[in-house]
């Protein structure tokens, strides 16, 4: 799945995107945008984040994301993950603090691709030599 991050044309849905500059949902969004990634913010409470149209959930997006990145608590992420698996999505990335053994076990049982031990900002920096 790391190769998906190399292709800047791939869309990354960021669940937990935020306008709060102190939250990782904001830091990750701005970081990926600065690295020229196509990022779509997902947050049911916001309409615009960092100047980008924000969607309440992934299924509202016009384009299917290549990676769905989570920066929400595991209890929230598990429910969203189950809904997305049922919706046919395949590639999941959980930021440190968003992962849980329960989520990983569920994704493994569903034969889905996932990363639950790496920060997307660090990997993007290392892969692209930023």
N, C-alpha and C positions, 0 to 999 in steps of 0.2 A: 504493500500500500504506500510505502514511502515514495515510490516512483510517481504516484499521482500528484504528490506535492511538487515535483520537479516541473510539471507541465503547468505553466501560468494560465493556460486557457481553461483549466479545470476550475469548477466553481466549488467554493468551500462555504457551507452553511455554518454559521457560528451561533449555536444555541446558548443563550445567556449573554448575548451582546448587550452592552450598556453604554449609556451616556455619562455614567459616573466615572470620572477619570481615575478614581482610586481602585476601581474594580478591574479584575483581569479580563472581564468581558469587553472592556474598553481598550485596555492595553494590547490585548491580542488582536483585536480588530484593526487598530491603528498600525500595529507592527506589520501585519500581513498586507495591509493596503500599501504601506511604505515599500514593501518588497514586490509590489506590482501583482499581487495575487488578486483574483476575483473573489471577493468575500461578500456574502449576503447575511446581514444581521437578522437574527431571529429573537424576538422578544414580544410577548403578548401585550406588554404595557407601553410600548413605544411605537411611534409612527416613523420617526426619522432618528437615525443614530449616525454621527459623523458625516452628515449630509447624504446618507444612503437611505433609500426606502427600506423600511423594516417590516418583516412579515411576522404574523402571530405564530405560525408554525411552518415547517418545511414543506408540507403538502400544498401550501398557497403559492410557492415559488413557481415561476413560469418555466424554469430550467431545472432539471434534476441535478442535485449537487453530486460531485464526485467524492467529496469527503464531508461528513457531518461531524463537526467539532463541538464538543460539549464543555461548557464552563459553568455548570450548574451543580447543585448538590446531588450526590448519588441517588437519593430518594426521588428526586424530580427526574433525574436522568433515566432511571430504570423504567418509569412509566412511558416517557417519551420514546425511549429505545424500543420498547415492545410495540408501540403504535407504529414506529417507523419500519420495524422488521415486517410487521403485518402488511405495511404499504409497499414492500418490495425493495427497500433501500439496503445497500450492501456494505458500505465502508464507514466505519465509526472511529472517532478519535476522542479520547477522554483526557482532558488536562489533569495534571496532578491535583487531587482533591475532588475531582468529578468522578473518578473511577471507583469501582467496588468489585469485590469478588463475585457478588451476586450478578452484576451486569456482565462481567467477563464470562462467567459460567453460562449465562443465558445465551450470549452471542456465540460462544463455542458450540452450544447445543443446536444452534440454528445455522451453523456453518457460515457465519458472517466474518468479514475481515474487520479487525479492530486493533487499535493501539491504545494501551492503557498505562504505559510507563515512560512516556516521553512528552515533553512540552513542544507544541507545534512551532512556537517562536524559535526555540533553540535548534530544532531540526532544520527549519527553513534557513536559519542563519548558517548552519554548518553545511548544508547541501549547496547553498548558493554563494558561499564565501562572503557574507556580509560582515 
